[in-house]
């Protein structure tokens, strides 16, 4: 596998992790349930650890910085959350929104795993850990529907 493929995977994981952190921070502002807020803090930290792991090995593949979400994506995520919670900002609704985003990340992550079996082992490990972490997150979030 070429270096560009490993970089692409790392960039996608980092974009997914930063998008997850953004979504959680936007949703957290609306959370009234303390237990749910603690869950979201834990989930946020899991995304942050994945992003740190990407940053730690990225320099092995490039002199650049890993890609993050763009300002436009951040704005669209924020706007989408604002619009979808305008009339319903219950814990159930907030959990549902986060699950929808997380499911998109799982699909993309599984696709990357299946299409890049020859990725470098360290890259593949981060990608796999990211997907498993998101799958665990969905299970956790289901309890708040």
N, C-alpha and C positions, 0 to 999 in steps of 0.2 A: 504494500500500500504506500502511496506517496504521502509526503509531508502535508500537502494541501488537504488531503482527505482527513487526516488526523486533526488539522487545524479547523476544518469545517465542522467536525463533530464537537470539538471543544468550544467553538464559537456558538454552536446551536445549544449546547448544554448551558453555557454561560448566559445566553439570551433568555433561555427558559427559566433559569434560576433568578435572574434579575427581574424578569416579568413576574415571577411568583412573589418575590419580595415586594415589588411595587403594589401588586394586587392586595396582598395582605396588609400593607401599610394603609392603603386607601380604605379597605373594609374595616380595619381596626378602629378607625375614627367613629364608626357607626355602632360598634358593639356595646351592648349594655350588660350582657351576661359575663360575669367575671371568669367563670370556668372556660367559656369559649375564648375569651381574651387570652387566657394563659395558653390554651391550645394553639392559638394563632401565633403567640410569641415563640413557642417551641417550633412550630412549622417554619416560621421566618428564619430562625437560627439554623435549621436544617438546610434551607436554601442557601443561606450565607456560607455555610461550611462547604457546600458543593462548589459554589463560586470561588471560594478561597482555594480549594483543591485545583480547580481549573487554572487559576492564576499561578499556582505553585509550579505546575508542569508546563504551562504555555511557553515559557522561555526556552524549553527544549526544542520547540518546533518553530518558533518565530521570535523576532526581535520586537514585534508589535505588541499591542495590548489586546486582550480578548474582546470580542464584540459584545456590547451590551444592548439593551433595548434603546431605540431611538427616542428622542423627545416626542415625536409624533405618536409612537406606540404608547408611551407613558400617558400622554394626554388622552388618547383614545380609550385606554384602560380606565383612567380616572373618570372620563365622561360616561363610559358605559356603565360603570358601577353607580355613578350618581343617578343616571336615568333609570336604571333597573331597580333602584332602591327608593325612588322618590315617593312611591305610595306604599311600599312594603320594605321596611328595614329590620324585619324580625331576624332572629338568629337563624331560623330555618332558611330564610331567603338568602342571607349572607353566606351560609354554608353551601347552598345550592350554587351560587355564583362562583365560589371558589372551586367547587367540585367540577363545574363545567370547564373552567380554565385548566385545572389539573388534568382532567381527562384528555384535553387537547395535547398537553405536554406528554402524557403517557403514550398516546398514539404516535406522536412524532418520534419519541424516544425509542419505542419498539421498532418503528420503521428503520431508524438509523442503526439499531442493533442488527436487525435482519439483513440490511443491505450492506453492512460493513464488517463482515465476519473477520476480515483480515486487518482490522484496525490494530494499532499498537496496543499491547496489553494494558498499559497505564491509562490510555484513553478509553479503552473498552470498559475497564473497571469503573471509571468515573461515570460513564454513560449508564452502565448497568445499575450502579448505586443510585443514580439520579432517578431512573425509572422505578426502581423498587421503592425508593423513598416516596415518590409521588403516589404509587399504588397504596402504600401504607397511609398516606395522607387522606386519600379518598375514603378508606375504611374508617379513619378517625372522624372525618367530616360527616359521614353518614349518620353518626349518632346525634347530630345536631339538626337533622332535617325535620 
